[in-house]
């Protein structure tokens, strides 16, 4: 009972911290509205770049326009969910440089939980709304034969991708404990991963595809969930069950990121070290 009471108390603290951030961002309504609009335009520009390729070809990597946009929708929804929830963890390098991380460490709360609530950015919700709309439109036009499993995948796919991207955000941000100027390194995996997963992995080849699609798991964000939803066999020859394994890949990535994060926090020795 005591543990439950303590957990409830801590959740209340995080809720108040989030509420303070939301009130702070929305206090200037005109500026807040412009920020929401500007953020909502970003996924539209990204999907326009994808569709532009179909002006010169009828298929991309063996998939038609609506099938590719389904993959884009999975990727964009997963990334925007992760970016909304944990994207501000990339600011940890500034906290380390300025020494403000030390104040976070001495509080009787989760270090990660504090960092995620202290700089929460509600304006990113505009991107999420547009990404969901793109996914919904593509799914409605892709001639999907609906089954209970595919209905589950429509929900589980973006959520699994969000867990995966969240783990990438946290894992790459941890590098800042040893290398303060690691922002570009982290962005190469987070924002670079978003761009990579916006297209079928069949357009990539060789070592690049083996490393990013399979070794790092980015193929399980948009490509394989889309194959499961569309009922398509993998042109690369992997068995059908692989298309349904995104939740397992996301869980494994989250476990690795958790271990890396805990290791980084334990070995952090303040700004003066």
TAWOGI-V346838 format. One record per run of one state. SS is the DSSP state (2 for helix, 1 for strand, 0 for the rest). FROM is the first residue (numbers start at 1). TO is the last residue. If there is no record, write none. Layout:
SS;FROM;TO / SS;FROM;TO
This chain:
0;1;1 / 2;2;26 / 0;27;28 / 2;29;55 / 0;56;59 / 1;60;60 / 0;61;62 / 1;63;63 / 0;64;64 / 2;65;98 / 0;99;100 / 2;101;105 / 0;106;110 / 2;111;118 / 0;119;121 / 2;122;141 / 0;142;147 / 2;148;177 / 0;178;182 / 2;183;196 / 0;197;200 / 2;201;203 / 0;204;205 / 2;206;215 / 0;216;217 / 2;218;220 / 0;221;222 / 2;223;230 / 0;231;239 / 2;240;244 / 0;245;245 / 2;246;267 / 0;268;273
